Amino acid sequence: MATLREIELTYRFKEVDCDITGKTANSPEVIGKLFDYLKHETKEVFIVVNLTAQHEVNCFEVVAKGTADAISTRPVELLRTAVILNLKAVILIHNHPSGLSEPSQADVRFTERVIEIGNILNITVLDHVIIGLNQHTSMRQTHAHIFK
């Protein structure tokens, strides 16, 4: 006899005191300000902001933590909550502990892959914002061609 694995998924609504949820994420500047605290992290941290149809922050989550100069995650981990909650858009955010906010080639390739998978799932990746020490970089602004 074969064994069948079942997954039961439950999510709950919880009242929290949070300055980020409910805000409209309509520009990289807003995202940069909301997640500016990442500039103090000594290791790379990858966050996904899950948005409503009106681009309000529904929730955000730390998806992965890495080392001082690298992080490892899979696109499915970034899009999982958007799929579960039936949300149509996300913004990707991670920091560079070096203080420089320019995207690496690996950042660009990974973002392209997440966008590709998001398109299959009908989830729009609106931006990938990289937080540096005194600045942030919007990949939508610097690499607009990958968001088309």
N, CA, C and O atoms as a DFTB+ gen file, in Angstrom:
592 C
 N C O
     1  1       0.843      -1.178       0.000
     2  2       0.000       0.000       0.000
     3  2       0.892       1.246       0.000
     4  3       1.892       1.304       0.715
     5  1       0.524       2.220      -0.795
     6  2       1.280       3.474      -0.897
     7  2       0.929       4.402       0.261
     8  3      -0.164       4.335       0.824
     9  1       1.864       5.255       0.597
    10  2       1.649       6.250       1.637
    11  2       1.389       7.595       0.974
    12  3       2.132       8.019       0.089
    13  1       0.349       8.244       1.402
    14  2      -0.002       9.558       0.879
    15  2       0.311      10.600       1.940
    16  3      -0.103      10.466       3.092
    17  1       1.028      11.618       1.560
    18  2       1.310      12.716       2.490
    19  2       0.324      13.832       2.228
    20  3       0.158      14.274       1.091
    21  1      -0.317      14.278       3.266
    22  2      -1.254      15.393       3.150
    23  2      -0.664      16.610       3.833
    24  3      -0.009      16.509       4.870
    25  1      -0.907      17.745       3.239
    26  2      -0.474      18.999       3.836
    27  2      -1.722      19.782       4.203
    28  3      -2.598      20.004       3.367
    29  1      -1.793      20.189       5.432
    30  2      -2.904      21.016       5.878
    31  2      -2.345      22.399       6.176
    32  3      -1.385      22.544       6.933
    33  1      -2.947      23.394       5.583
    34  2      -2.441      24.746       5.706
    35  2      -3.492      25.637       6.346
    36  3      -4.647      25.661       5.919
    37  1      -3.086      26.357       7.359
    38  2      -3.983      27.285       8.036
    39  2      -3.256      28.614       8.201
    40  3      -2.087      28.650       8.585
    41  1      -3.945      29.684       7.914
    42  2      -3.376      30.974       8.267
    43  2      -4.414      31.746       9.061
    44  3      -5.620      31.616       8.853
    45  1      -3.903      32.552       9.975
    46  2      -4.772      33.276      10.884
    47  2      -4.521      34.771      10.739
    48  3      -3.428      35.208      10.379
    49  1      -5.557      35.534      11.030
    50  2      -5.406      36.980      11.089
    51  2      -5.032      37.341      12.510
    52  3      -5.602      36.815      13.466
    53  1      -4.075      38.238      12.646
    54  2      -3.592      38.613      13.955
    55  2      -3.385      40.119      13.982
    56  3      -2.733      40.678      13.099
    57  1      -3.928      40.759      14.973
    58  2      -3.719      42.191      15.145
    59  2      -2.303      42.429      15.664
    60  3      -1.903      41.859      16.679
    61  1      -1.553      43.269      14.966
    62  2      -0.200      43.599      15.397
    63  2       0.007      45.099      15.290
    64  3      -0.653      45.783      14.509
    65  1       0.915      45.581      16.072
    66  2       1.282      46.992      16.002
    67  2       2.477      47.099      15.061
    68  3       3.619      46.873      15.461
    69  1       2.198      47.446      13.804
    70  2       3.238      47.453      12.774
    71  2       3.099      48.715      11.930
    72  3       2.005      49.064      11.485
    73  1       4.214      49.385      11.719
    74  2       4.200      50.618      10.934
    75  2       4.309      50.368       9.428
    76  3       4.287      51.318       8.645
    77  1       4.424      49.123       9.020
    78  2       4.659      48.825       7.614
    79  2       3.396      48.320       6.915
    80  3       3.088      48.774       5.813
    81  1       2.664      47.397       7.527
    82  2       1.480      46.848       6.869
    83  2       0.428      47.936       6.672
    84  3       0.252      48.814       7.516
    85  1      -0.254      47.856       5.554
    86  2      -1.276      48.844       5.215
    87  2      -0.747      50.039       4.448
    88  3      -1.535      50.782       3.863
    89  1       0.553      50.248       4.430
    90  2       1.139      51.373       3.688
    91  2       1.132      51.056       2.196
    92  3       1.267      49.898       1.801
    93  1       0.977      52.077       1.383
    94  2       1.040      51.898      -0.057
    95  2       2.501      51.910      -0.487
    96  3       3.233      52.864      -0.223
    97  1       2.910      50.839      -1.150
    98  2       4.295      50.706      -1.608
    99  2       4.351      51.129      -3.067
   100  3       4.405      50.288      -3.965
   101  1       4.336      52.433      -3.297
   102  2       4.240      52.944      -4.659
   103  2       5.532      53.527      -5.202
   104  3       5.543      54.074      -6.305
   105  1       6.623      53.421      -4.449
   106  2       7.894      53.917      -4.971
   107  2       9.052      53.263      -4.230
   108  3       8.894      52.833      -3.088
   109  1      10.215      53.187      -4.874
   110  2      11.390      52.633      -4.195
   111  2      11.790      53.462      -2.977
   112  3      12.360      52.939      -2.019
   113  1      11.490      54.753      -3.021
   114  2      11.824      55.612      -1.884
   115  2      11.040      55.199      -0.640
   116  3      11.582      55.176       0.465
   117  1       9.756      54.873      -0.829
   118  2       8.928      54.423       0.292
   119  2       9.492      53.125       0.857
   120  3       9.646      52.985       2.070
   121  1       9.798      52.178      -0.023
   122  2      10.359      50.894       0.405
   123  2      11.699      51.113       1.100
   124  3      11.961      50.516       2.144
   125  1      12.542      51.960       0.531
   126  2      13.839      52.257       1.131
   127  2      13.708      52.791       2.541
   128  3      14.481      52.418       3.424
   129  1      12.731      53.667       2.763
   130  2      12.512      54.227       4.107
   131  2      11.943      53.191       5.065
   132  3      12.372      53.108       6.216
   133  1      10.975      52.395       4.596
   134  2      10.350      51.405       5.466
   135  2      11.341      50.335       5.931
   136  3      11.246      49.842       7.055
   137  1      12.288      49.982       5.065
   138  2      13.219      48.902       5.381
   139  2      14.657      49.392       5.546
   140  3      15.605      48.625       5.380
   141  1      14.809      50.670       5.871
   142  2      16.125      51.278       6.062
   143  2      16.926      50.589       7.166
   144  3      18.157      50.592       7.136
   145  1      16.235      50.005       8.133
   146  2      16.923      49.344       9.240
   147  2      17.853      48.217       8.766
   148  3      18.768      47.827       9.491
   149  1      17.623      47.696       7.557
   150  2      18.472      46.617       7.038
   151  2      19.915      47.069       6.821
   152  3      20.818      46.235       6.750
   153  1      20.142      48.380       6.716
   154  2      21.505      48.867       6.477
   155  2      22.439      48.535       7.639
   156  3      23.659      48.555       7.479
   157  1      21.871      48.230       8.807
   158  2      22.686      47.921       9.984
   159  2      22.966      46.424      10.142
   160  3      23.724      46.023      11.025
   161  1      22.361      45.610       9.298
   162  2      22.567      44.156       9.384
   163  2      23.976      43.798       8.916
   164  3      24.479      44.363       7.944
   165  1      24.598      42.870       9.604
   166  2      25.958      42.457       9.246
   167  2      25.968      41.260       8.292
   168  3      27.019      40.876       7.778
   169  1      24.790      40.674       8.060
   170  2      24.641      39.580       7.110
   171  2      23.522      39.938       6.149
   172  3      22.642      40.735       6.474
   173  1      23.561      39.341       4.956
   174  2      22.495      39.611       3.991
   175  2      21.175      39.037       4.501
   176  3      21.121      37.924       5.025
   177  1      20.117      39.825       4.335
   178  2      18.770      39.434       4.729
   179  2      17.865      39.661       3.526
   180  3      17.891      40.733       2.921
   181  1      17.061      38.651       3.174
   182  2      16.157      38.757       2.023
   183  2      14.730      38.808       2.536
   184  3      14.285      37.917       3.260
   185  1      14.014      39.862       2.152
   186  2      12.632      40.085       2.577
   187  2      11.738      40.157       1.350
   188  3      12.124      40.710       0.321
   189  1      10.553      39.600       1.465
   190  2       9.539      39.728       0.422
   191  2       8.374      40.498       1.011
   192  3       7.860      40.160       2.077
   193  1       7.964      41.544       0.296
   194  2       6.784      42.317       0.674
   195  2       5.654      41.856      -0.231
   196  3       5.743      41.964      -1.454
   197  1       4.596      41.344       0.373
   198  2       3.431      40.852      -0.368
   199  2       2.381      41.956      -0.392
   200  3       2.028      42.512       0.648
   201  1       1.885      42.267      -1.585
   202  2       1.024      43.433      -1.771
   203  2      -0.382      43.056      -2.217
   204  3      -0.595      42.047      -2.890
   205  1      -1.334      43.893      -1.823
   206  2      -2.711      43.752      -2.286
   207  2      -2.806      44.265      -3.720
   208  3      -1.825      44.761      -4.274
   209  1      -3.975      44.147      -4.307
   210  2      -4.195      44.648      -5.666
   211  2      -3.985      46.159      -5.749
   212  3      -3.666      46.683      -6.816
   213  1      -4.160      46.860      -4.631
   214  2      -3.963      48.313      -4.590
   215  2      -2.526      48.678      -4.200
   216  3      -2.219      49.842      -3.943
   217  1      -1.660      47.676      -4.160
   218  2      -0.242      47.814      -3.810
   219  2      -0.036      48.293      -2.383
   220  3       0.937      48.985      -2.083
   221  1      -0.959      47.920      -1.505
   222  2      -0.754      48.144      -0.079
   223  2      -0.049      46.921       0.494
   224  3      -0.263      45.797       0.039
   225  1       0.792      47.153       1.496
   226  2       1.522      46.053       2.112
   227  2       0.545      45.182       2.895
   228  3      -0.031      45.616       3.892
   229  1       0.367      43.953       2.430
   230  2      -0.461      42.981       3.147
   231  2       0.357      42.360       4.269
   232  3      -0.101      42.258       5.407
   233  1       1.565      41.951       3.933
   234  2       2.473      41.377       4.913
   235  2       3.874      41.361       4.320
   236  3       4.054      41.547       3.116
   237  1       4.841      41.141       5.161
   238  2       6.205      40.965       4.681
   239  2       6.851      39.891       5.527
   240  3       6.452      39.650       6.666
   241  1       7.851      39.252       4.954
   242  2       8.511      38.189       5.696
   243  2       9.984      38.112       5.349
   244  3      10.388      38.368       4.214
   245  1      10.777      37.754       6.345
   246  2      12.179      37.450       6.109
   247  2      12.211      36.035       5.558
   248  3      11.816      35.084       6.232
   249  1      12.680      35.907       4.338
   250  2      12.676      34.607       3.666
   251  2      14.008      33.886       3.862
   252  3      14.044      32.658       3.926
   253  1      15.092      34.639       3.957
   254  2      16.397      34.004       4.109
   255  2      17.384      34.963       4.748
   256  3      17.283      36.181       4.601
   257  1      18.341      34.383       5.463
   258  2      19.478      35.127       5.994
   259  2      20.728      34.426       5.498
   260  3      20.797      33.197       5.456
   261  1      21.706      35.219       5.128
   262  2      22.918      34.649       4.561
   263  2      24.160      34.998       5.336
   264  3      24.151      35.079       6.565
   265  1      25.237      35.206       4.591
   266  2      26.520      35.573       5.170
   267  2      26.763      37.055       4.890
   268  3      25.854      37.775       4.476
   269  1      27.978      37.493       5.117
   270  2      28.311      38.902       4.899
   271  2      28.242      39.300       3.431
   272  3      28.084      40.480       3.118
   273  1      28.360      38.326       2.524
   274  2      28.373      38.689       1.102
   275  2      27.592      37.737       0.202
   276  3      27.773      37.752      -1.016
   277  1      26.734      36.917       0.779
   278  2      25.955      35.995      -0.057
   279  2      24.703      35.537       0.684
   280  3      24.610      35.599       1.909
   281  1      23.759      35.080      -0.110
   282  2      22.517      34.539       0.445
   283  2      22.031      33.455      -0.503
   284  3      22.245      33.530      -1.714
   285  1      21.385      32.461       0.053
   286  2      20.897      31.364      -0.778
   287  2      19.406      31.164      -0.514
   288  3      18.984      30.931       0.619
   289  1      18.634      31.258      -1.568
   290  2      17.203      30.989      -1.476
   291  2      16.712      30.580      -2.865
   292  3      17.429      30.718      -3.856
   293  1      15.492      30.078      -2.918
   294  2      14.909      29.658      -4.192
   295  2      13.717      30.551      -4.510
   296  3      13.053      31.032      -3.592
   297  1      13.430      30.783      -5.783
   298  2      12.277      31.626      -6.141
   299  2      10.964      31.169      -5.501
   300  3      10.139      32.000      -5.123
   301  1      10.768      29.864      -5.380
   302  2       9.515      29.373      -4.798
   303  2       9.344      29.867      -3.360
   304  3       8.221      30.132      -2.932
   305  1      10.427      29.994      -2.621
   306  2      10.348      30.471      -1.240
   307  2       9.906      31.932      -1.187
   308  3       9.256      32.358      -0.232
   309  1      10.263      32.694      -2.220
   310  2       9.894      34.103      -2.266
   311  2       8.433      34.301      -2.628
   312  3       7.813      35.268      -2.186
   313  1       7.882      33.411      -3.417
   314  2       6.519      33.587      -3.928
   315  2       5.473      32.769      -3.170
   316  3       4.278      32.914      -3.425
   317  1       5.897      31.929      -2.259
   318  2       4.993      31.018      -1.549
   319  2       3.838      31.750      -0.855
   320  3       2.682      31.364      -1.028
   321  1       4.121      32.778      -0.088
   322  2       3.065      33.465       0.656
   323  2       2.096      34.166      -0.284
   324  3       0.891      34.168      -0.032
   325  1       2.593      34.760      -1.355
   326  2       1.707      35.402      -2.329
   327  2       0.751      34.379      -2.938
   328  3      -0.420      34.679      -3.167
   329  1       1.251      33.174      -3.199
   330  2       0.385      32.116      -3.743
   331  2      -0.661      31.718      -2.709
   332  3      -1.846      31.632      -3.031
   333  1      -0.241      31.479      -1.485
   334  2      -1.159      31.027      -0.436
   335  2      -2.247      32.063      -0.171
   336  3      -3.413      31.708      -0.001
   337  1      -1.872      33.344      -0.136
   338  2      -2.829      34.406       0.179
   339  2      -3.513      34.985      -1.054
   340  3      -4.304      35.923      -0.949
   341  1      -3.205      34.423      -2.227
   342  2      -3.798      34.867      -3.487
   343  2      -3.537      36.355      -3.750
   344  3      -4.437      37.096      -4.144
   345  1      -2.299      36.770      -3.525
   346  2      -1.896      38.155      -3.771
   347  2      -1.230      38.234      -5.135
   348  3      -0.629      37.263      -5.594
   349  1      -1.335      39.373      -5.773
   350  2      -0.919      39.502      -7.171
   351  2       0.397      40.220      -7.395
   352  3       0.854      40.322      -8.533
   353  1       1.023      40.725      -6.325
   354  2       2.267      41.468      -6.527
   355  2       3.182      41.341      -5.314
   356  3       2.730      41.187      -4.180
   357  1       4.476      41.409      -5.590
   358  2       5.480      41.378      -4.533
   359  2       6.577      42.387      -4.854
   360  3       6.770      42.788      -6.002
   361  1       7.280      42.777      -3.813
   362  2       8.512      43.548      -3.955
   363  2       9.588      42.771      -3.212
   364  3       9.390      42.355      -2.071
   365  1      10.717      42.581      -3.862
   366  2      11.849      41.889      -3.264
   367  2      12.782      42.921      -2.658
   368  3      12.986      43.995      -3.225
   369  1      13.347      42.595      -1.509
   370  2      14.268      43.516      -0.830
   371  2      15.396      42.689      -0.227
   372  3      15.151      41.643       0.375
   373  1      16.606      43.146      -0.385
   374  2      17.692      42.583       0.413
   375  2      18.759      43.646       0.614
   376  3      18.816      44.643      -0.105
   377  1      19.588      43.411       1.594
   378  2      20.630      44.370       1.925
   379  2      21.989      43.874       1.444
   380  3      22.192      42.683       1.203
   381  1      22.901      44.813       1.312
   382  2      24.303      44.504       1.052
   383  2      25.096      45.038       2.241
   384  3      25.289      46.249       2.346
   385  1      25.556      44.180       3.130
   386  2      26.314      44.639       4.300
   387  2      27.576      45.418       3.951
   388  3      28.104      46.146       4.792
   389  1      28.062      45.276       2.729
   390  2      29.232      46.051       2.293
   391  2      28.933      47.543       2.281
   392  3      29.846      48.369       2.296
   393  1      27.636      47.887       2.252
   394  2      27.226      49.285       2.197
   395  2      26.917      49.760       0.800
   396  3      26.269      50.793       0.630
   397  1      27.370      49.023      -0.219
   398  2      27.116      49.396      -1.604
   399  2      25.793      48.787      -2.044
   400  3      25.535      47.609      -1.798
   401  1      24.962      49.582      -2.688
   402  2      23.629      49.085      -3.053
   403  2      23.499      48.665      -4.513
   404  3      22.406      48.311      -4.955
   405  1      24.592      48.697      -5.268
   406  2      24.513      48.296      -6.671
   407  2      24.273      46.790      -6.764
   408  3      24.913      46.016      -6.052
   409  1      23.352      46.368      -7.641
   410  2      23.092      44.935      -7.784
   411  2      24.257      44.209      -8.449
   412  3      24.882      44.717      -9.380
   413  1      24.530      43.016      -7.949
   414  2      25.553      42.167      -8.570
   415  2      24.940      41.442      -9.761
   416  3      23.724      41.464      -9.952
   417  1      25.782      40.805     -10.552
   418  2      25.273      39.991     -11.669
   419  2      24.389      38.870     -11.133
   420  3      23.377      38.529     -11.746
   421  1      24.766      38.298      -9.993
   422  2      23.948      37.244      -9.386
   423  2      22.586      37.796      -8.973
   424  3      21.575      37.111      -9.125
   425  1      22.543      39.019      -8.454
   426  2      21.272      39.656      -8.096
   427  2      20.372      39.800      -9.325
   428  3      19.174      39.524      -9.269
   429  1      20.964      40.232     -10.423
   430  2      20.204      40.448     -11.658
   431  2      19.667      39.122     -12.184
   432  3      18.488      39.026     -12.524
   433  1      20.512      38.105     -12.255
   434  2      20.079      36.793     -12.756
   435  2      18.975      36.196     -11.880
   436  3      17.996      35.651     -12.390
   437  1      19.140      36.303     -10.567
   438  2      18.142      35.748      -9.660
   439  2      16.813      36.484      -9.807
   440  3      15.754      35.856      -9.813
   441  1      16.862      37.790      -9.923
   442  2      15.645      38.583     -10.096
   443  2      14.939      38.208     -11.394
   444  3      13.715      38.083     -11.425
   445  1      15.703      38.028     -12.455
   446  2      15.108      37.595     -13.731
   447  2      14.369      36.277     -13.555
   448  3      13.276      36.102     -14.092
   449  1      14.948      35.363     -12.820
   450  2      14.334      34.049     -12.603
   451  2      13.038      34.172     -11.789
   452  3      12.036      33.532     -12.109
   453  1      13.066      34.992     -10.746
   454  2      11.861      35.186      -9.924
   455  2      10.757      35.830     -10.763
   456  3       9.594      35.440     -10.653
   457  1      11.104      36.805     -11.597
   458  2      10.126      37.446     -12.475
   459  2       9.514      36.419     -13.427
   460  3       8.301      36.398     -13.635
   461  1      10.357      35.579     -13.995
   462  2       9.884      34.544     -14.924
   463  2       8.887      33.602     -14.237
   464  3       7.826      33.309     -14.789
   465  1       9.221      33.142     -13.064
   466  2       8.330      32.231     -12.334
   467  2       7.083      32.975     -11.861
   468  3       5.985      32.418     -11.884
   469  1       7.243      34.229     -11.432
   470  2       6.096      35.044     -11.051
   471  2       5.113      35.193     -12.204
   472  3       3.901      35.128     -12.000
   473  1       5.623      35.390     -13.402
   474  2       4.751      35.512     -14.583
   475  2       3.929      34.245     -14.792
   476  3       2.746      34.322     -15.126
   477  1       4.538      33.096     -14.602
   478  2       3.816      31.832     -14.737
   479  2       2.689      31.748     -13.712
   480  3       1.608      31.239     -14.010
   481  1       2.946      32.251     -12.503
   482  2       1.966      32.189     -11.411
   483  2       1.025      33.400     -11.373
   484  3       0.182      33.509     -10.483
   485  1       1.178      34.305     -12.344
   486  2       0.382      35.533     -12.389
   487  2       0.626      36.412     -11.155
   488  3      -0.297      37.015     -10.607
   489  1       1.884      36.465     -10.740
   490  2       2.309      37.332      -9.643
   491  2       3.349      38.290     -10.209
   492  3       4.368      37.856     -10.746
   493  1       3.100      39.573     -10.094
   494  2       3.998      40.582     -10.637
   495  2       5.076      40.943      -9.626
   496  3       4.778      41.284      -8.482
   497  1       6.315      40.866     -10.050
   498  2       7.426      41.368      -9.245
   499  2       7.573      42.836      -9.618
   500  3       8.047      43.162     -10.706
   501  1       7.167      43.718      -8.715
   502  2       7.174      45.153      -9.017
   503  2       8.569      45.758      -8.970
   504  3       8.869      46.682      -9.726
   505  1       9.421      45.249      -8.091
   506  2      10.758      45.823      -7.952
   507  2      11.608      44.886      -7.106
   508  3      11.094      43.996      -6.428
   509  1      12.889      45.101      -7.157
   510  2      13.845      44.471      -6.252
   511  2      14.716      45.613      -5.754
   512  3      15.505      46.182      -6.509
   513  1      14.566      45.939      -4.484
   514  2      15.278      47.071      -3.887
   515  2      16.422      46.537      -3.045
   516  3      16.238      45.659      -2.202
   517  1      17.603      47.081      -3.290
   518  2      18.784      46.684      -2.529
   519  2      19.154      47.830      -1.592
   520  3      19.328      48.971      -2.020
   521  1      19.268      47.506      -0.317
   522  2      19.554      48.500       0.716
   523  2      21.045      48.495       1.009
   524  3      21.616      47.463       1.363
   525  1      21.668      49.652       0.860
   526  2      23.074      49.831       1.214
   527  2      23.165      50.686       2.473
   528  3      22.155      50.936       3.131
   529  1      24.351      51.124       2.801
   530  2      24.549      51.873       4.033
   531  2      23.844      53.229       4.018
   532  3      23.110      53.554       4.952
   533  1      24.057      54.015       2.977
   534  2      23.461      55.355       2.921
   535  2      22.575      55.562       1.700
   536  3      22.200      56.692       1.387
   537  1      22.243      54.483       1.017
   538  2      21.418      54.599      -0.177
   539  2      20.729      53.267      -0.443
   540  3      21.047      52.248       0.169
   541  1      19.790      53.303      -1.358
   542  2      19.155      52.077      -1.832
   543  2      19.094      52.160      -3.359
   544  3      19.117      53.245      -3.939
   545  1      19.018      51.013      -3.982
   546  2      18.950      50.956      -5.435
   547  2      17.727      50.149      -5.848
   548  3      17.512      49.035      -5.370
   549  1      16.934      50.725      -6.739
   550  2      15.785      50.056      -7.315
   551  2      16.216      49.395      -8.612
   552  3      16.647      50.072      -9.546
   553  1      16.101      48.077      -8.673
   554  2      16.456      47.396      -9.913
   555  2      15.463      47.715     -11.020
   556  3      15.807      47.608     -12.197
   557  1      14.252      48.100     -10.676
   558  2      13.296      48.527     -11.710
   559  2      13.828      49.782     -12.405
   560  3      13.609      49.966     -13.603
   561  1      14.517      50.636     -11.668
   562  2      15.063      51.854     -12.258
   563  2      16.385      51.602     -12.984
   564  3      16.634      52.181     -14.042
   565  1      17.234      50.737     -12.415
   566  2      18.549      50.527     -13.019
   567  2      18.577      49.408     -14.051
   568  3      19.461      49.384     -14.908
   569  1      17.624      48.480     -13.985
   570  2      17.564      47.340     -14.905
   571  2      16.124      47.152     -15.392
   572  3      15.565      46.058     -15.312
   573  1      15.548      48.224     -15.888
   574  2      14.121      48.218     -16.280
   575  2      13.792      47.119     -17.288
   576  3      12.681      46.589     -17.284
   577  1      14.741      46.775     -18.144
   578  2      14.482      45.783     -19.198
   579  2      14.083      44.420     -18.646
   580  3      13.385      43.680     -19.339
   581  1      14.489      44.054     -17.440
   582  2      14.127      42.730     -16.929
   583  2      12.707      42.700     -16.342
   584  3      12.172      41.626     -16.064
   585  1      12.110      43.864     -16.158
   586  2      10.758      43.939     -15.592
   587  2       9.680      44.040     -16.664
   588  3       8.506      44.198     -16.330
   589  1      10.041      43.953     -17.935
   590  2       9.071      44.083     -19.029
   591  2       8.416      42.764     -19.312
   592  3       7.569      42.674     -20.201
